[in-house]
Amino acid sequence: MIKDIEFNNIPIEIINNAKKENISFMLNAKYYAYYFNNAIVGICAIIKNRKTILKSAFVLPEFRGRGIYKEMVDYRINQLEYPKDYPILASAYFKAAKHLIKIGFKVIKNYKKGYLLRKDKL
Ligand SMILES: CC(C)(COP(=O)(O)OP(=O)(O)OC[C@H]1O[C@@H](n2cnc3c(N)ncnc32)[C@H](O)[C@@H]1OP(=O)(O)O)[C@@H](O)C(=O)NCCC(=O)NCCS
């Protein structure tokens, strides 16, 4: 199950683990938590300033490879309105970007460890 969460309520172990894998957190983001048996095993964020950006996805290592990231991507996209929140941008490391490309995101910028991607249409 995925639910909104205040940044301050994200368990510190999750934040620390995510930071170790170079995930950064921003105060102006809206966060979502993925629950498995009432425990948070993944988090992700949407930032809405002038642009809408999907960011900061993290899944605990022992819960990876079972589609949690994909569910969190779909969930966030479903929170957005078309055309108001479009284009959607996403900053993603290569592994995660592969999935975003599959669902219609285009690479618009290359970084050392990943891409900035954009999705124009619903
Ligand atoms: C990247 C990350 C969020 C993926 O989470 P996940 O829940 O394991 O991902 P999913 O199971 O939804 O799978 C997403 C895609 O990655 C692939 N994948 C998942 N685990 C994988 C693994 N161990 N090795 C290679 N590919 C893997 C899946 O096959 C899937 O691709 P597909 O569309 O070809 O099937 C997770 O590995 C993570 O938290 N990594 C560290 C932080 C990070 O890199 N965050 C991403 C920031 S953009």
The ligand as an SDF file (V2000), in Angstrom:
LIG
                    3D

 48 50  0  0  0  0  0  0  0  0999 V2000
   16.1430    1.5140   -8.2710 C   0  0  0  0  0  0  0  0  0  0  0  0
   15.1970    0.9330   -7.2380 C   0  0  0  0  0  0  0  0  0  0  0  0
   14.2990    2.0430   -6.6710 C   0  0  0  0  0  0  0  0  0  0  0  0
   14.3380   -0.1320   -7.9580 C   0  0  0  0  0  0  0  0  0  0  0  0
   13.3930   -0.6270   -7.0330 O   0  0  0  0  0  0  0  0  0  0  0  0
   12.6860   -2.0480   -7.2310 P   0  0  0  0  0  0  0  0  0  0  0  0
   11.4370   -2.0260   -6.4270 O   0  0  0  0  0  0  0  0  0  0  0  0
   13.6530   -3.1150   -6.9990 O   0  0  0  0  0  0  0  0  0  0  0  0
   12.3310   -1.9920   -8.8010 O   0  0  0  0  0  0  0  0  0  0  0  0
   11.2080   -2.8600   -9.5060 P   0  0  0  0  0  0  0  0  0  0  0  0
   11.1770   -4.2160   -8.8990 O   0  0  0  0  0  0  0  0  0  0  0  0
    9.9550   -2.0830   -9.5900 O   0  0  0  0  0  0  0  0  0  0  0  0
   11.8420   -2.9800  -10.9480 O   0  0  0  0  0  0  0  0  0  0  0  0
   12.1050   -1.8350  -11.7590 C   0  0  0  0  0  0  0  0  0  0  0  0
   12.9760   -2.2420  -12.9060 C   0  0  0  0  0  0  0  0  0  0  0  0
   14.2970   -2.5160  -12.4540 O   0  0  0  0  0  0  0  0  0  0  0  0
   14.6440   -3.8880  -12.7690 C   0  0  0  0  0  0  0  0  0  0  0  0
   15.3040   -4.4570  -11.6140 N   0  0  0  0  0  0  0  0  0  0  0  0
   14.8250   -4.6230  -10.3910 C   0  0  0  0  0  0  0  0  0  0  0  0
   15.7360   -5.1520   -9.5800 N   0  0  0  0  0  0  0  0  0  0  0  0
   16.8360   -5.3230  -10.3320 C   0  0  0  0  0  0  0  0  0  0  0  0
   18.1360   -5.8240  -10.0650 C   0  0  0  0  0  0  0  0  0  0  0  0
   18.4830   -6.2770   -8.8580 N   0  0  0  0  0  0  0  0  0  0  0  0
   19.0250   -5.8170  -11.0670 N   0  0  0  0  0  0  0  0  0  0  0  0
   18.6840   -5.3650  -12.2860 C   0  0  0  0  0  0  0  0  0  0  0  0
   17.4660   -4.8900  -12.6010 N   0  0  0  0  0  0  0  0  0  0  0  0
   16.5580   -4.8700  -11.6310 C   0  0  0  0  0  0  0  0  0  0  0  0
   13.3400   -4.5930  -13.0030 C   0  0  0  0  0  0  0  0  0  0  0  0
   13.5340   -5.6690  -13.8740 O   0  0  0  0  0  0  0  0  0  0  0  0
   12.5030   -3.4980  -13.5930 C   0  0  0  0  0  0  0  0  0  0  0  0
   12.7810   -3.3760  -14.9400 O   0  0  0  0  0  0  0  0  0  0  0  0
   11.7870   -3.9850  -16.0310 P   0  0  0  0  0  0  0  0  0  0  0  0
   10.8320   -2.8810  -16.3700 O   0  0  0  0  0  0  0  0  0  0  0  0
   12.7230   -4.3180  -17.1090 O   0  0  0  0  0  0  0  0  0  0  0  0
   11.1100   -5.1650  -15.4040 O   0  0  0  0  0  0  0  0  0  0  0  0
   15.9640    0.2270   -6.0760 C   0  0  0  0  0  0  0  0  0  0  0  0
   16.8710   -0.6960   -6.6420 O   0  0  0  0  0  0  0  0  0  0  0  0
   16.7130    1.2100   -5.1920 C   0  0  0  0  0  0  0  0  0  0  0  0
   16.1700    1.7320   -4.2330 O   0  0  0  0  0  0  0  0  0  0  0  0
   17.9970    1.4480   -5.5290 N   0  0  0  0  0  0  0  0  0  0  0  0
   18.8470    2.3750   -4.7600 C   0  0  0  0  0  0  0  0  0  0  0  0
   18.3970    3.8120   -4.9030 C   0  0  0  0  0  0  0  0  0  0  0  0
   18.1580    4.1940   -6.3440 C   0  0  0  0  0  0  0  0  0  0  0  0
   18.9480    3.9270   -7.2300 O   0  0  0  0  0  0  0  0  0  0  0  0
   17.0020    4.8460   -6.5590 N   0  0  0  0  0  0  0  0  0  0  0  0
   16.5700    5.2580   -7.8700 C   0  0  0  0  0  0  0  0  0  0  0  0
   16.6780    6.7090   -7.9760 C   0  0  0  0  0  0  0  0  0  0  0  0
   16.1030    7.1640   -9.5500 S   0  0  0  0  0  0  0  0  0  0  0  0
  1  2  1  0
  2  3  1  0
  2  4  1  0
  2 36  1  0
  4  5  1  0
  5  6  1  0
  6  7  2  0
  6  8  1  0
  6  9  1  0
  9 10  1  0
 10 11  2  0
 10 12  1  0
 10 13  1  0
 13 14  1  0
 14 15  1  0
 15 16  1  0
 15 30  1  0
 16 17  1  0
 17 18  1  0
 17 28  1  0
 18 19  1  0
 18 27  1  0
 19 20  2  0
 20 21  1  0
 21 22  1  0
 21 27  2  0
 22 23  1  0
 22 24  2  0
 24 25  1  0
 25 26  2  0
 26 27  1  0
 28 29  1  0
 28 30  1  0
 30 31  1  0
 31 32  1  0
 32 33  2  0
 32 34  1  0
 32 35  1  0
 36 37  1  0
 36 38  1  0
 38 39  2  0
 38 40  1  0
 40 41  1  0
 41 42  1  0
 42 43  1  0
 43 44  2  0
 43 45  1  0
 45 46  1  0
 46 47  1  0
 47 48  1  0
M  END
$$$$
